Amino acid sequence: MKYATVNPVNNQLIKEFPLDSFPDLNISLEAFKIWKRFSVEERGKQLRKVADVLQKNKERYAKLITLEMGKPLREAEYELNKTLSAFDYYIENAPKFLQNEPVQSNATKSYISFEPLGIIFSIMPWNFPFWQVFRFAIPTLISGNVTILKHAPCVPQCALAIEELFNEADVPKNIFKQYFLSNQDAGKLIADSRIHGISFTGSDVTGSILAEQAGRNIKKCVMELGGNDAFIVLEDADLDLAVAGAIKSRSINSGQSCNGAKRFIVVENIANAFIAKLIEAVSELKVGNPLDPSTNVGPLARKDLMEKVQKQIADSVEQGANAYYGNEVPNTEGNFVSPVVLTNVTSNITSFNEEIFAPVWSVITVNNLEEAIATANHSVYGLGASIWTNDKTKAEKSVIELEAGNVFVNDIVKSDPRLPFGGVKRSGFGRELSEYGLKEFVNIKTVYIN
């Protein structure tokens, strides 16, 4: 395993980084002893300093995100703005979320308190290199824990920038640490008794290994894994709105988003109209240099990811799907994939069953709402789903039938600091964000006094 910055536009190696030795956990333990004694309000004041540094350096961080993983620069800027919104949300609301909850019982006094656990270890992905880290770290830190980060090996400079951000903010030392760790050392960390929880965002394959390690060592864990989200379009939907949503959900981050729609399930009597509008919209997407403001789709993050996607598309076509390609890729040196609409997709085709991390729209035609729901649920994943219809009553009745952690009506599935985010089935367990995410890594303690 190498930690290295490789420009996805041209696959040029920019910088390599050596592996770190196994972390000195006593450094984090000492930081925890100090940090847990801060009031929630004081922790919020300290984290506000971190947010201020992020705001000050936002332009530099956005360019760094684009350099390392290739997303269009304006999307990197949006990612940082979203990160700042999470600071605002938790600094404002954590004091309320973490206050003692009185409970009537046979005791003279009884209540529930919410106390930090200790050191929480996070393993985070490359596709949202700042947002994914902070949507875990902000609630974890403000609740009194300290954190250690193992970031994705292809975004090492983002990892360093995040740690330097904490140092520049002059908050209590070592409440946030990052290390370039081998997988072997990551396993040793999970097994170490000084680690009290694990948060992982990534593939279901890796997640199953980490969850097994956490379970073997009796560690609380949150697993936010892959998705193959269904995007259901009913006959009474606003097709222009639905197509705009389909483009945004699938092209954001160049198609590399776990909660991006991937299977477009359309009722038969409007399928041709939807497909025609979708193909036209996809053909207008510009593929190119992510630093160019007019670019809609940048390169994929790594060469091996591009090669996997190319095989998934080729396999799907060989199995019977029809492919309608958008703009050609700008060069052969970078990790560019031409946006493509796949039609005639059925449940035995690769693009139906596998998560394709690229701008690929797989369209499945069904007869009615009941078949649409059954088709949506015909997946090992259950992260998100959306329903597009003008009949809100029908939509709300359908929500309960969908096997997903997030269901949106007439909007794309997206994370929001105010709402819990996570999945079911092989999309993982536990929740991030909102009050629910905040309380994943606290000791929910019963206090009973007579």
C-alpha positions in Angstrom: 0.0 0.0 0.0 1.3 3.4 -1.0 0.1 6.8 0.2 0.5 9.0 -2.8 -0.9 11.9 -4.7 -1.5 10.9 -8.4 -3.2 13.5 -10.6 -6.3 11.7 -12.0 -6.3 14.1 -15.0 -3.0 12.6 -16.4 -2.0 9.9 -13.9 1.2 11.8 -13.1 2.7 11.0 -9.7 3.1 14.2 -7.7 4.2 13.0 -4.3 4.6 9.8 -2.2 4.5 9.5 1.6 6.0 6.9 3.8 3.9 4.8 6.2 3.8 6.0 9.8 4.7 3.7 12.6 2.1 2.4 15.0 0.4 5.3 16.8 1.4 6.2 20.3 -2.1 5.9 21.8 -1.1 7.4 25.1 -0.9 10.8 23.3 -4.6 10.5 22.4 -5.5 9.2 25.8 -3.9 12.2 27.5 -5.7 14.5 25.1 -9.0 12.7 26.0 -8.5 13.2 29.7 -8.4 17.0 29.1 -11.0 17.3 26.3 -13.7 15.3 28.1 -13.7 17.7 31.0 -14.6 20.7 28.7 -18.2 21.6 28.7 -20.1 21.0 25.5 -20.3 24.7 25.0 -16.6 25.1 25.4 -15.9 22.3 23.0 -18.1 24.1 20.5 -16.1 27.3 20.9 -12.9 25.3 20.2 -14.4 23.7 17.1 -15.6 27.1 15.9 -11.9 28.0 15.7 -11.4 25.0 13.4 -14.3 26.1 11.2 -12.8 29.6 11.0 -9.5 28.1 9.7 -11.4 26.0 7.2 -13.2 29.1 6.0 -10.0 31.1 5.7 -8.3 28.4 3.6 -11.3 27.2 1.7 -9.9 28.0 -1.8 -6.6 26.2 -1.2 -8.4 23.1 0.2 -10.8 23.0 -2.7 -7.9 22.9 -5.2 -6.2 20.2 -3.1 -9.4 18.0 -3.2 -9.6 18.5 -7.0 -5.9 17.7 -7.5 -6.0 14.5 -5.5 -9.3 12.9 -6.5 -10.4 14.8 -9.6 -13.9 16.3 -8.8 -14.8 19.5 -10.5 -13.5 22.5 -8.5 -17.0 24.0 -7.9 -18.1 20.7 -6.4 -15.0 20.7 -4.1 -16.0 24.2 -3.0 -19.5 23.0 -2.3 -18.1 20.1 -0.3 -16.3 22.5 2.0 -19.4 24.8 2.4 -21.4 21.7 3.4 -18.7 20.8 5.9 -19.0 24.3 7.4 -22.7 23.8 7.8 -22.1 20.7 9.9 -19.9 22.8 12.3 -22.8 25.3 12.5 -25.4 22.7 13.2 -23.5 20.8 16.0 -22.1 23.9 17.7 -25.7 25.2 17.9 -27.5 22.0 18.8 -25.0 19.7 20.7 -25.6 21.3 24.1 -29.3 20.4 23.8 -28.6 16.9 22.4 -26.2 16.1 25.2 -28.0 17.5 28.2 -29.2 15.1 30.9 -32.7 13.7 30.2 -34.7 13.3 33.4 -36.8 10.1 33.7 -39.7 9.4 36.1 -39.0 6.2 38.0 -39.2 4.8 41.5 -36.0 6.6 42.4 -35.8 10.0 44.1 -34.0 11.1 41.0 -33.2 9.3 37.8 -31.9 10.5 34.5 -29.9 9.6 31.4 -26.5 11.2 30.8 -24.5 11.1 27.6 -20.8 10.7 28.1 -17.8 10.3 25.8 -16.3 6.9 25.2 -12.6 7.7 24.5 -10.6 7.3 21.3 -12.7 6.7 18.2 -10.9 5.4 15.1 -12.1 6.4 11.7 -11.3 4.9 8.3 -12.5 7.3 5.6 -12.8 7.3 1.8 -11.4 9.5 -1.0 -14.6 10.6 -2.7 -15.5 13.4 -0.3 -12.1 13.7 1.5 -13.1 16.6 3.8 -16.9 16.1 4.2 -16.7 12.4 5.1 -14.0 13.1 7.7 -15.8 16.0 9.3 -19.3 14.6 9.3 -17.9 11.9 11.6 -15.3 14.0 13.5 -17.5 17.0 14.4 -20.2 15.2 16.4 -17.6 12.7 17.8 -15.4 15.5 19.1 -18.1 17.8 20.4 -19.5 14.9 22.5 -16.1 14.7 24.2 -14.3 11.9 22.4 -10.9 12.3 20.6 -10.3 10.8 17.1 -7.7 9.0 15.0 -8.0 9.1 11.2 -6.8 6.6 8.6 -7.6 8.3 5.4 -7.7 6.8 1.9 -4.2 6.3 0.5 -4.9 8.4 -2.6 -5.7 11.6 -0.7 -2.8 11.9 1.7 -2.4 15.7 1.3 -6.0 16.2 2.2 -5.4 14.1 5.3 -2.4 16.2 6.3 -4.3 19.4 5.6 -7.1 18.4 7.9 -4.7 17.6 10.7 -2.8 20.9 10.1 -6.1 22.7 10.2 -6.6 21.6 13.8 -3.1 22.6 14.7 -3.5 26.0 13.2 -6.7 26.5 15.0 -4.8 26.2 18.3 -7.3 23.8 19.9 -6.2 21.4 22.7 -3.4 19.3 21.3 -4.0 15.8 19.8 -7.8 15.7 20.0 -7.5 14.9 16.2 -4.7 12.8 14.9 -4.1 11.3 11.4 -1.7 8.5 10.5 -0.6 6.9 7.2 -1.3 3.4 8.4 -0.9 -0.1 6.8 -4.0 -2.3 6.9 -2.2 -4.5 9.3 -1.7 -1.6 11.8 -5.3 -0.6 11.3 -6.3 -4.1 12.4 -4.0 -3.8 15.4 -5.7 -0.5 16.3 -9.1 -2.0 16.2 -7.9 -4.8 18.5 -6.3 -2.4 21.0 -8.2 -1.9 24.2 -7.6 1.8 24.2 -9.7 2.3 21.1 -13.4 2.5 22.0 -15.2 2.7 18.6 -14.7 2.5 14.9 -16.4 4.4 12.1 -15.9 3.3 8.5 -17.1 4.6 5.2 -16.3 2.6 2.1 -17.1 -0.7 0.3 -19.3 -3.4 1.7 -16.4 -5.9 1.1 -14.0 -4.0 3.3 -16.8 -3.1 5.8 -17.6 -6.7 6.4 -13.9 -7.4 7.3 -13.7 -4.4 9.7 -17.1 -5.2 11.3 -15.8 -8.7 11.9 -12.7 -7.3 13.6 -14.7 -4.9 15.6 -17.1 -7.6 16.7 -14.3 -9.9 17.7 -12.9 -7.2 20.0 -16.4 -6.0 21.3 -16.1 -2.5 19.8 -18.9 -0.2 18.9 -18.8 0.5 15.1 -20.7 2.4 12.5 -20.5 1.1 8.9 -21.6 3.4 6.0 -21.1 1.2 3.0 -22.0 1.0 -0.7 -25.3 1.7 -2.4 -27.2 0.8 -5.6 -29.9 3.4 -5.1 -33.2 3.2 -6.9 -34.7 6.2 -8.6 -38.4 5.5 -9.2 -40.3 7.5 -11.8 -44.1 7.1 -11.9 -46.5 8.0 -14.7 -47.6 11.2 -13.1 -44.1 12.6 -12.4 -42.9 15.9 -13.7 -40.5 14.4 -16.3 -38.3 17.5 -16.6 -37.9 17.7 -12.9 -37.1 14.0 -12.7 -34.5 14.1 -15.5 -32.8 17.1 -13.9 -32.7 15.1 -10.7 -31.4 12.1 -12.5 -28.6 14.1 -14.0 -27.6 15.8 -10.7 -27.8 12.6 -8.6 -25.7 10.5 -11.0 -23.2 13.1 -12.3 -22.2 14.7 -9.0 -18.6 13.8 -8.1 -18.3 12.3 -11.6 -20.7 9.5 -10.5 -18.6 8.5 -7.5 -21.1 8.9 -4.7 -22.5 6.1 -2.6 -25.9 7.7 -2.3 -26.1 8.7 -6.0 -29.0 7.2 -7.9 -27.8 4.2 -10.0 -30.9 2.2 -11.0 -33.5 4.3 -12.8 -36.8 2.4 -12.5 -39.4 3.9 -14.8 -43.1 3.0 -15.4 -43.5 1.7 -18.9 -46.0 4.2 -20.4 -43.6 7.1 -19.8 -40.3 5.2 -20.2 -39.6 6.2 -23.8 -40.2 9.9 -23.0 -38.0 9.7 -19.9 -35.2 7.9 -21.8 -35.2 10.4 -24.7 -35.0 13.3 -22.3 -32.3 11.6 -20.2 -30.1 10.7 -23.2 -30.3 14.3 -24.5 -29.4 15.7 -21.1 -26.5 13.3 -20.7 -25.2 14.2 -24.2 -24.9 17.8 -23.0 -22.6 17.0 -20.1 -19.0 18.2 -20.6 -16.3 15.8 -19.6 -12.9 17.4 -19.0 -10.4 19.2 -16.8 -12.0 19.6 -13.4 -10.4 23.0 -12.9 -12.4 24.3 -15.9 -15.6 26.0 -14.6 -17.5 24.6 -17.6 -16.7 20.9 -16.8 -19.6 18.8 -15.5 -17.7 15.5 -15.2 -14.1 15.1 -14.2 -11.9 12.0 -14.2 -12.4 9.1 -11.9 -10.1 9.1 -8.9 -7.8 6.3 -9.9 -6.9 4.3 -12.9 -7.9 0.9 -11.4 -11.4 2.4 -10.7 -11.7 3.5 -14.3 -10.7 0.0 -15.6 -13.3 -1.6 -13.3 -16.0 0.7 -14.6 -15.1 0.1 -18.2 -15.4 -3.7 -17.6 -18.8 -3.3 -15.8 -20.1 -1.3 -18.8 -18.7 -3.8 -21.3 -20.2 -6.7 -19.4 -23.6 -5.1 -19.2 -23.7 -4.5 -22.9 -22.6 -8.0 -23.6 -25.4 -9.2 -21.4 -28.0 -7.3 -23.4 -28.0 -3.7 -22.3 -28.1 -0.9 -24.9 -25.5 1.9 -24.5 -26.0 5.5 -25.4 -22.8 7.5 -24.8 -22.5 11.2 -24.1 -19.4 13.3 -24.9 -16.2 11.5 -25.7 -13.4 11.6 -23.1 -10.8 14.4 -23.6 -7.7 12.3 -23.6 -6.4 8.8 -23.0 -3.9 9.7 -20.2 -6.4 10.5 -17.5 -9.1 8.4 -15.8 -12.0 9.7 -17.9 -15.1 7.8 -18.6 -17.7 8.9 -21.1 -21.2 9.3 -19.5 -23.5 6.6 -20.7 -27.2 5.7 -20.5 -27.8 1.9 -20.4 -31.3 0.8 -21.4 -32.9 -2.6 -21.6 -31.4 -3.3 -18.2 -32.8 -6.3 -16.3 -32.0 -8.1 -13.1 -29.4 -10.4 -14.6 -27.3 -7.6 -15.9 -24.1 -6.3 -14.1 -25.3 -2.7 -14.0 -28.4 -3.7 -12.1 -26.6 -5.8 -9.5 -23.3 -4.0 -8.9 -22.6 -0.5 -7.7 -21.0 1.3 -10.6 -19.0 4.3 -9.4 -19.1 6.4 -12.5 -21.6 8.5 -14.6 -23.7 5.5 -15.7 -27.5 5.7 -15.8 -29.1 2.2 -15.8 -32.7 2.3 -16.9 -35.1 -0.4 -15.9 -38.7 -0.4 -17.3 -41.6 -1.8 -15.1 -45.3 -2.0 -15.4 -46.5 -0.3 -12.3 -45.7 1.0 -8.8 -45.8 -2.4 -7.2 -43.3 -3.8 -9.6 -41.1 -0.7 -9.2 -40.9 -1.2 -5.4 -40.2 -4.9 -5.8 -37.4 -4.0 -8.4 -36.0 -1.4 -6.1 -35.8 -3.8 -3.2 -34.2 -6.5 -5.4 -30.7 -5.6 -4.3 -28.2 -6.5 -1.6 -27.9 -2.8 -0.8 -30.3 -0.4 1.0 -28.8 3.0 1.3 -31.2 5.3 -0.4 -34.2 5.6 -2.8 -36.2 8.3 -4.4 -39.7 8.4 -5.8 -40.8 11.0 -8.4 -44.5 11.6 -8.6 -47.1 14.3 -8.2 -49.2 12.1 -6.0 -47.7 12.7 -2.5 -50.2 10.5 -0.7 -49.2 7.5 -3.0 -45.5 8.3 -2.4 -45.8 8.4 1.4 -47.6 5.1 1.4 -44.8 3.6 -0.7 -42.0 4.9 1.6 -42.6 2.2 4.2 -42.3 -0.5 1.5 -38.8 0.6 0.4 -35.9 -1.2 2.0 -33.6 1.8 2.4 -32.2 4.1 5.1 -33.1 7.2 3.2 -36.2 7.8 1.0 -36.7 11.1 -0.8 -39.8 12.2 -2.7 -39.3 14.5 -5.7 -35.7 15.2 -4.7 -32.4 13.4 -4.9 -31.0 11.5 -1.9 -28.4 13.6 -0.1 -26.9 13.9 3.3 -27.9 16.8 5.6 -26.4 17.5 9.1 -30.0 17.8 10.4 -31.1 14.3 9.2 -29.6 10.9 10.1 -27.8 9.2 7.3 -27.0 5.5 6.8 -28.3 2.3 5.3 -29.7 -1.2 5.8 -28.7 -4.6 4.3 -25.2 -4.5 2.8 -25.2 -0.7 2.9 -24.3 -1.0 6.6 -25.6 -0.1 10.0 -25.5 2.8 12.5 -26.1 6.4 11.6 -24.1 9.5 11.0 -25.3 13.1 11.3 -28.3 14.6 13.3 -28.8 13.8 17.0 -28.8 10.1 16.2 -25.3 10.2 14.7 -24.0 12.3 17.6 -25.1 9.5 20.1 -23.5 6.6 18.2 -20.3 7.1 20.2 -21.4 8.1 23.6 -22.1 6.1 26.8 -25.9 6.4 27.2 -25.7 6.1 31.0 -28.6 5.4 33.4 -28.3 7.3 36.7 -30.6 6.2 39.5 -30.5 8.0 42.9 -32.4 7.1 46.1 
